[in-house]
Amino acid sequence: MASAGSGMEEVRVSVLTPLKLVGLVCIFLALCLDLGAVLSPAWVTADHQYYLSLWESCRKPASLDIWHCESTLSSGQGEDGI
């Protein structure tokens, strides 16, 4: 037998907790960085003679004005087979 003054309290739980908010921010930043890495024309550059990106590796001999590029999407085995 419950008295008239005692009722059940209603507890509301927020759907977006601080931990979930931090997780969403981390996921958003990761996606932005992934997109930047894929679209970046060059990750590594050295004195206008070498650059490396996700898609290709290019070298330019100092004596020539021609770039020699190779795809980085190959099997990953070098000339020595390692």
C-alpha positions in Angstrom: 0.0 0.0 0.0 1.6 3.1 -1.2 0.9 6.5 0.3 -0.3 9.3 -1.9 2.9 11.3 -1.4 5.4 8.6 -2.5 5.5 8.1 -6.3 8.2 6.7 -8.5 10.7 9.2 -9.7 11.2 9.4 -13.4 14.9 9.2 -14.4 15.9 10.5 -17.8 19.1 9.2 -19.3 20.7 11.3 -22.0 21.3 9.4 -25.2 24.4 11.4 -26.0 26.8 10.9 -23.1 30.2 12.6 -23.0 32.0 9.4 -23.8 29.8 8.9 -26.9 30.4 12.5 -27.9 34.2 12.0 -27.7 33.9 8.8 -29.7 31.9 10.6 -32.4 34.5 13.4 -32.6 37.3 10.8 -32.9 35.5 9.0 -35.7 34.9 12.3 -37.5 38.6 13.3 -37.2 39.7 9.9 -38.4 37.5 10.1 -41.5 38.8 13.6 -42.3 42.4 12.4 -42.0 41.7 9.4 -44.1 40.2 11.5 -46.8 43.1 13.9 -46.7 45.6 11.0 -47.0 43.8 9.5 -50.0 43.5 12.9 -51.8 47.0 14.2 -50.9 49.2 14.5 -54.0 52.4 13.8 -52.1 53.2 12.6 -48.6 57.0 12.8 -48.8 58.9 15.2 -50.9 62.7 15.8 -51.1 64.3 18.8 -52.9 62.0 18.5 -55.9 63.8 15.2 -56.8 61.6 12.6 -55.1 58.0 12.3 -53.9 55.9 9.5 -52.5 52.1 9.3 -52.3 49.6 6.6 -51.7 49.3 5.9 -55.4 52.8 6.4 -56.8 56.5 6.9 -56.1 58.4 9.3 -58.4 62.1 10.2 -58.8 63.7 12.9 -60.9 67.4 12.6 -61.6 69.2 15.9 -61.0 70.5 16.0 -64.6 67.1 15.5 -66.2 63.8 17.3 -66.2 61.8 14.1 -66.6 60.1 12.4 -63.7 60.2 8.6 -63.5 57.1 7.3 -61.6 56.1 3.8 -60.5 52.8 2.6 -59.0 52.8 1.8 -55.3 49.9 -0.5 -55.8 52.1 -3.4 -57.0 52.6 -6.6 -55.0 55.1 -5.0 -52.7 58.0 -7.2 -53.6 61.1 -5.3 -54.7 63.7 -6.3 -57.3 65.4 -8.6 -54.9 62.2 -10.6 -54.1 62.1 -9.9 -50.4 
